[in-house]
Amino acid sequence: MGVLDGLKPEKVFKFFEEISMIPRCSGNEKAISDYLVKFAKERNLEYIQDDALNVIIKKPATPGYENVPGVIIQGHIDMVCEKTSDSNHDFSKDPLKLQIDGDFIKATNTTLGADNGIAVAYALAILDSDDIEHPYIEVLMTTEEETGMGGANALDPELLKGKVLLNIDSEEEGIFYVSCAGGLRDIITLPIEFMDAPSGFKSYEIKVFGLQGGHSGMEIIKQRGNANKLLGRVLYDLNKKIEVYGISIDGGDKSNAIPREATAKILTKDKAKLIEIIDYWKKVFKNEFSITDPDVELSVNEIEHYNKVMTKDSFEKAINILMLVHDGIQTMSKAIEGLVESSSNLGVVKTFDNRIEFTSATRSSVETLRDLIHNKAEIIAKLNGAKITTNAPYPAWEYKKDSKIRELMKKVYKDMYGKEPEITAIHAGLECGILSGKMKDVDMISFGPNIYGAHTPEEKLSISSTQRVWEFLLNVLKEMKNY
């Protein structure tokens, strides 16, 4: 018996549980890609698996829909792999441990992968059906969406014939997205030098933890604390007030997740003053983040002694970058009330043998504002003797004034629920940005069921919302006769 047995829609949750047993972190999608190929072969469905491990599965139209434009059902097969600090889960081999909590499905101490496993489950349930009315279907499942949309970038658009694309990678029921931000990732690399530790000093670990974190696009507007940035404030103050040497600075795991924890290892001989300063900042953070992150904590503990420390110059430059690199909202949209226009997230800081890397994910629906944030990062890097590299750029998805699928879905939604859906833009990168550039004549829209806490171990999927969105999706396919 599966954990999700008995939940409706049965096929959707059956396939969701099946894929939850398959490790699928970004960059490790071979097994899930092969699973989709096996699924297609077992049902004698035409399929394509490309070199990027994207999978396309095709299903003929049901009777009466032969002349209706084909529909591309699209999502991504990778997931963000985050876990709690006390979890021993191995994402490279362990299945997710699903649990039901009231109306929600969760995973024990890890991300759930509903982003975007629910799109995969919906698509497989449609492909497996023999009683759903629909046009010609092309299911497109891409790879490495969470780490730069590698699969979408590598896709050959000539492999697809559909003229309508339903992206099921949004997380708020009743909200349809018709535009999204573009973005890029900046990596500032600071060379560091080490020297022998001075005598009479002891080693300590400072830790910021207890923050909520979250998706750096969807939840940046909530102004939650960034553990890397908070740690930078503490280190800056320590370096002003006591003699302190840096050993390492590390925080966050994913550039597109707001970091929940960060640590710094330091040397000092003034333990009493160190504790006093840490206690002060603990109170500051508790006050500043009493609404967004009420469980924020700051600790300091003595650790095994280190014999090598950063030079003063290296440590101060690292602190400068932590303090100066932009994080959070840059601008709000003037056209759409409540929409973040541009932002950046200092998602990962990692110390290596001879360098520290600071990785930021920048998003904007206005390309020049995205470039402004990047240019500031370039200046910060230059002033501190660091280098900056940029990767994984992706374009914005521009609003289409004459979208027939948008109007059809609005009608279906109103007929079902007696109210209009919300039509808006999203401050996150959707694959529609890349796909719309590759398939300019394809009509696109993005929607999905309620998912909370994506990119964190608190991620949860609403069971009732999943069922409602499923019923809505089936009605949309049925009404495609009127497209």
C-alpha positions in Angstrom: 0.0 0.0 0.0 1.3 3.4 -0.9 1.2 6.4 1.4 -1.1 8.2 -1.1 -3.4 5.3 -1.8 -7.1 6.3 -1.7 -6.4 10.0 -2.5 -8.3 11.4 -5.5 -7.5 11.8 -8.3 -6.1 8.3 -7.9 -3.9 8.2 -11.0 -2.4 11.6 -10.3 -1.4 10.6 -6.8 -0.3 7.1 -7.9 2.2 8.6 -10.4 3.2 11.3 -7.9 4.2 8.7 -5.4 6.0 6.6 -8.0 8.2 9.5 -9.1 8.8 10.4 -5.5 10.7 7.1 -5.2 13.1 8.2 -7.9 16.0 10.6 -7.0 15.8 13.6 -9.3 17.9 16.5 -8.1 18.9 19.0 -10.8 21.7 17.4 -12.7 20.7 13.9 -11.7 17.7 13.3 -13.9 18.8 10.2 -15.8 16.7 7.8 -13.8 13.5 9.9 -13.9 14.0 10.5 -17.6 14.4 6.8 -18.3 11.3 6.2 -16.2 9.3 8.4 -18.6 10.7 6.5 -21.6 9.7 3.2 -20.0 6.2 4.6 -19.3 5.8 5.5 -23.0 7.1 2.2 -24.3 4.8 0.2 -22.1 1.8 2.1 -23.6 3.0 2.1 -27.2 3.2 5.9 -27.2 5.6 7.8 -29.5 8.4 9.4 -27.5 11.7 11.3 -27.9 14.5 11.5 -25.3 17.1 14.0 -26.4 20.8 14.5 -25.3 19.7 16.8 -22.5 17.4 14.0 -21.2 14.3 16.0 -22.0 11.4 13.7 -22.8 8.6 14.3 -25.2 5.7 11.8 -25.2 2.9 12.1 -27.9 -0.7 10.9 -27.8 -3.2 11.1 -30.6 -6.3 13.1 -30.3 -9.5 11.4 -29.1 -12.4 11.2 -31.6 -13.8 14.6 -32.5 -10.6 16.5 -31.7 -8.6 15.5 -34.7 -8.7 19.0 -36.2 -8.1 20.9 -32.9 -4.7 22.5 -32.4 -2.3 20.3 -30.5 -1.6 20.9 -26.8 1.8 20.8 -25.2 1.6 19.9 -21.5 4.8 21.1 -20.0 6.7 20.8 -16.7 10.2 19.9 -15.5 11.4 16.6 -14.0 14.1 17.9 -11.7 13.6 19.3 -8.1 15.4 21.4 -5.6 16.9 19.1 -3.0 16.9 20.8 0.4 16.8 19.1 3.8 16.8 20.0 7.5 20.2 20.1 9.2 19.5 17.0 11.3 18.3 14.9 8.3 20.5 12.1 7.0 18.6 11.8 3.7 20.8 11.0 0.7 19.2 12.7 -2.3 21.4 10.7 -4.7 19.7 7.4 -3.8 17.0 7.6 -1.1 13.3 7.9 -2.0 11.4 10.7 -0.5 9.4 9.8 2.6 5.9 11.0 1.9 3.4 11.8 4.6 -0.1 13.1 4.8 -0.9 16.0 7.2 -4.6 16.9 6.9 -5.1 18.4 3.4 -1.4 18.4 2.7 1.3 16.0 1.4 4.7 16.6 2.7 8.1 14.8 2.8 9.9 14.0 6.0 12.6 16.6 6.6 13.2 17.3 2.9 11.7 19.2 0.0 8.7 17.4 -1.5 9.4 18.0 -5.2 5.8 19.0 -5.9 7.7 21.7 -7.8 7.4 20.3 -10.4 6.5 16.7 -9.8 2.8 17.5 -9.8 3.1 18.5 -13.5 4.7 15.1 -14.3 1.9 13.3 -12.4 -0.9 15.3 -14.2 0.7 14.6 -17.5 1.2 10.8 -16.9 -2.4 10.5 -15.7 -3.6 12.0 -19.0 -1.3 9.8 -21.1 -2.5 6.7 -19.2 -6.1 7.5 -19.6 -8.7 6.0 -22.1 -11.7 8.1 -21.0 -10.4 11.7 -21.2 -11.4 13.9 -24.2 -8.5 15.8 -25.6 -6.7 17.2 -28.7 -3.4 15.8 -29.9 -1.2 15.9 -26.8 2.6 16.4 -26.6 3.9 16.0 -23.0 7.2 18.0 -22.7 9.2 17.3 -19.6 12.5 19.2 -19.3 15.6 18.9 -17.1 17.7 21.2 -15.0 15.0 23.8 -14.7 16.0 24.6 -11.1 19.7 25.3 -12.0 19.4 27.4 -15.1 16.8 25.9 -17.3 19.3 23.7 -19.1 16.8 21.4 -20.6 14.6 24.1 -22.1 17.7 25.9 -23.5 18.8 22.6 -25.2 15.4 21.8 -26.6 15.0 21.5 -30.4 11.6 23.2 -31.0 11.2 21.4 -34.3 10.4 18.2 -32.3 7.1 19.7 -31.3 3.9 20.4 -33.3 1.5 21.7 -30.7 0.2 25.3 -30.9 -0.9 25.7 -27.3 1.4 25.2 -24.3 0.1 24.6 -20.7 2.9 25.1 -18.3 1.9 23.5 -15.0 4.7 25.0 -12.9 2.9 27.7 -10.9 1.9 27.3 -7.3 -1.3 29.3 -6.6 -4.6 27.9 -7.6 -6.8 30.4 -9.5 -3.9 32.5 -10.6 -2.8 32.2 -14.2 0.6 33.6 -15.2 1.0 35.2 -18.6 4.4 36.8 -18.1 7.5 36.1 -16.0 10.9 37.6 -15.1 14.1 36.8 -16.8 17.3 36.4 -14.8 20.9 35.3 -14.4 23.4 33.9 -11.9 26.5 35.9 -10.8 29.4 34.2 -9.1 31.9 36.5 -7.4 35.2 34.6 -6.7 37.4 36.1 -4.1 41.0 34.7 -3.9 42.0 34.2 -0.3 45.4 33.7 1.4 46.0 31.9 4.6 48.6 32.3 7.3 49.6 30.7 10.6 47.1 31.3 13.4 48.4 33.6 16.1 49.1 32.0 19.5 46.7 32.4 22.4 43.6 32.4 20.3 40.7 29.9 20.3 38.5 28.8 17.5 34.7 29.4 17.4 31.8 28.7 15.1 29.1 31.4 14.7 25.8 30.1 13.2 22.7 31.9 11.9 19.8 29.5 11.7 16.0 29.1 12.2 15.1 31.3 9.2 12.2 30.3 6.9 14.0 30.6 3.6 11.9 29.9 0.5 11.8 30.3 -3.3 13.9 33.4 -4.2 11.4 34.5 -6.8 8.0 33.7 -5.3 8.9 34.6 -1.7 11.4 37.4 -2.1 8.5 39.8 -1.6 8.0 38.5 1.9 11.3 40.0 2.9 12.5 37.1 4.8 15.9 37.0 6.3 18.9 35.9 4.3 21.3 33.9 6.5 24.3 34.9 4.5 23.6 38.6 4.7 22.8 38.4 8.4 26.1 36.6 9.0 27.9 39.4 7.1 26.5 42.0 9.5 27.7 40.0 12.5 31.2 39.6 11.1 31.5 43.2 10.1 30.7 44.3 13.7 33.0 41.7 15.2 35.9 42.8 13.0 35.4 46.4 14.2 35.3 45.7 17.9 37.6 42.8 18.6 40.7 41.1 17.2 39.3 38.4 15.1 40.6 36.1 12.3 38.5 34.3 9.7 38.7 30.6 8.9 35.7 30.0 6.7 32.3 31.4 5.7 29.6 29.1 4.3 25.9 29.4 3.8 23.0 28.2 1.6 22.9 25.4 -0.9 21.0 26.7 -3.9 21.2 30.1 -5.6 17.4 30.2 -6.1 16.6 29.4 -2.5 16.7 32.1 0.2 19.4 30.6 2.6 18.1 29.5 6.0 21.5 28.8 7.6 25.0 30.2 7.5 28.2 29.6 9.5 31.5 31.3 10.0 34.5 29.8 11.8 36.7 32.4 13.4 39.6 32.8 15.9 39.7 35.3 18.8 41.0 35.5 22.3 38.3 37.8 23.6 35.6 35.2 24.4 33.6 37.5 26.7 33.3 40.3 24.2 32.5 37.8 21.4 29.6 36.4 23.4 28.4 39.9 24.2 28.4 40.9 20.6 26.6 37.7 19.5 23.9 38.3 22.2 23.4 41.8 20.9 22.9 40.7 17.3 20.6 37.9 18.4 18.3 40.5 19.9 18.6 42.7 16.8 17.6 39.8 14.5 14.7 38.8 16.8 13.4 42.3 16.6 13.9 43.0 12.9 12.5 39.6 11.8 9.8 39.2 14.5 7.1 38.9 11.7 8.9 37.2 8.8 11.3 34.9 10.7 10.3 34.7 14.4 12.4 31.6 15.0 15.7 33.2 13.8 18.6 32.2 16.1 22.3 33.1 16.4 24.8 30.9 18.3 28.5 30.7 19.0 30.4 27.6 20.2 34.0 26.8 20.8 35.3 24.2 18.3 38.5 22.3 17.6 41.4 24.6 17.1 42.5 25.6 13.6 46.1 26.4 12.9 45.5 28.3 9.7 43.5 31.5 9.3 42.8 34.0 6.5 45.0 37.0 6.3 43.3 40.2 7.6 43.1 41.5 4.0 41.3 38.4 2.7 38.9 38.3 5.7 38.0 42.0 5.4 37.4 41.7 1.6 35.1 38.7 2.2 33.1 40.7 4.8 32.9 43.7 2.3 31.3 41.5 -0.3 28.9 39.9 2.1 27.8 43.4 3.2 27.7 45.0 -0.2 26.2 42.5 -2.6 22.6 43.3 -3.3 20.0 41.0 -1.8 16.2 41.3 -1.8 13.9 43.6 -3.7 15.5 46.2 -6.0 12.3 47.6 -7.6 8.6 47.1 -7.6 6.5 47.1 -10.8 4.8 50.3 -11.7 2.4 48.5 -14.0 1.2 45.6 -11.8 0.5 46.4 -8.2 2.3 44.2 -5.7 4.6 42.6 -8.3 8.3 42.6 -7.7 10.0 44.0 -10.8 13.7 43.2 -10.0 15.5 41.4 -7.1 18.6 39.4 -6.2 19.3 36.6 -3.8 22.7 35.9 -2.3 21.9 32.2 -2.2 25.3 30.5 -1.7 28.6 31.4 0.0 31.2 28.7 0.1 34.9 28.6 1.2 37.4 26.5 -0.7 41.1 26.0 -0.2 42.1 29.2 -2.0 38.9 31.1 -2.6 35.4 32.1 -1.5 32.5 32.0 -3.9 29.5 34.2 -3.6 26.6 33.1 -5.8 23.6 35.3 -6.5 20.4 34.7 -8.5 19.1 37.9 -10.1 15.6 38.3 -11.5 13.9 41.0 -13.4 11.0 41.6 -15.8 13.0 44.6 -17.2 16.3 43.6 -18.7 18.1 46.9 -18.0 17.3 46.6 -14.3 18.7 43.0 -14.2 21.8 44.4 -15.8 21.9 47.2 -13.2 22.2 44.7 -10.4 24.8 42.7 -12.3 26.8 45.9 -13.0 26.8 46.7 -9.2 28.1 43.2 -8.5 30.9 43.8 -11.1 32.0 46.9 -9.3 31.9 45.3 -5.9 34.0 42.4 -7.2 36.5 44.8 -8.8 36.9 46.9 -5.7 37.7 43.9 -3.6 40.2 42.2 -6.0 37.7 39.5 -7.0 36.4 38.2 -10.3 32.8 37.8 -11.5 31.4 35.2 -13.9 27.8 35.1 -15.1 25.9 32.0 -16.2 22.5 30.6 -16.8 20.9 33.7 -18.2 17.3 33.3 -19.3 14.9 35.8 -20.9 11.7 37.2 -19.7 8.3 36.0 -21.0 6.5 38.9 -22.5 2.7 39.4 -22.1 0.7 38.4 -25.2 -2.3 40.7 -25.9 -4.3 38.3 -28.0 -3.9 35.0 -26.2 -6.8 32.6 -27.1 -5.8 30.1 -24.5 -5.9 32.7 -21.8 -9.5 33.7 -22.8 -10.6 30.0 -23.0 -9.2 29.2 -19.6 -10.8 32.3 -18.1 -14.2 31.2 -19.4 -13.7 27.6 -18.2 -12.7 28.8 -14.7 -15.6 31.2 -14.4 -18.1 28.5 -15.6 -16.7 26.1 -12.9 -16.3 28.5 -10.0 -18.5 31.5 -10.8 -15.7 34.0 -10.6 -12.8 35.3 -12.7 -9.3 33.9 -12.2 -6.4 36.3 -11.5 -4.3 37.0 -14.6 -0.9 38.3 -13.7 2.9 38.1 -14.0 5.3 36.2 -11.8 8.6 37.3 -10.3 10.2 34.0 -11.0 11.8 32.3 -14.1 9.4 30.1 -15.9 10.5 28.0 -18.9 7.9 29.9 -20.9 10.5 32.6 -21.2 12.9 30.4 -23.1 10.2 28.3 -24.9 8.3 31.4 -26.1 11.5 32.6 -27.8 12.0 29.2 -29.5 8.3 28.7 -30.4 7.0 32.2 -31.2 3.7 31.1 -32.7 2.8 28.9 -29.6 0.1 30.3 -27.2 1.3 29.8 -23.6 -0.1 30.1 -20.1 1.1 28.9 -16.7 -1.0 27.6 -13.7 -1.0 24.9 -11.0 -2.3 23.8 -7.7 -1.5 25.3 -4.3 2.1 24.5 -3.2 3.5 26.1 -0.1 7.2 26.4 1.0 8.7 25.4 -2.3 12.5 25.0 -2.2 12.4 24.3 1.6 11.9 21.2 3.7 8.5 22.7 4.7 7.2 22.3 1.1 3.7 20.9 1.0 1.1 20.2 -1.7 -2.7 20.7 -1.1 -4.6 17.5 -1.9 -7.9 19.3 -2.4 -6.3 21.9 -4.7 -4.6 19.2 -6.7 -8.0 17.6 -7.4 -9.7 20.9 -8.3 -6.9 21.8 -10.7 -7.1 18.4 -12.2 -10.8 18.8 -12.9 -10.1 22.2 -14.3 -7.4 20.9 -16.6 -9.7 18.2 -18.0 -12.3 20.8 -18.7 -9.8 23.0 -20.5 -8.8 20.0 -22.7 -12.4 19.2 -23.4 -13.2 22.8 -24.3 -10.3 23.0 -26.7 -12.9 22.3 -29.4 -13.8 25.9 -29.1 -10.2 27.3 -29.3 
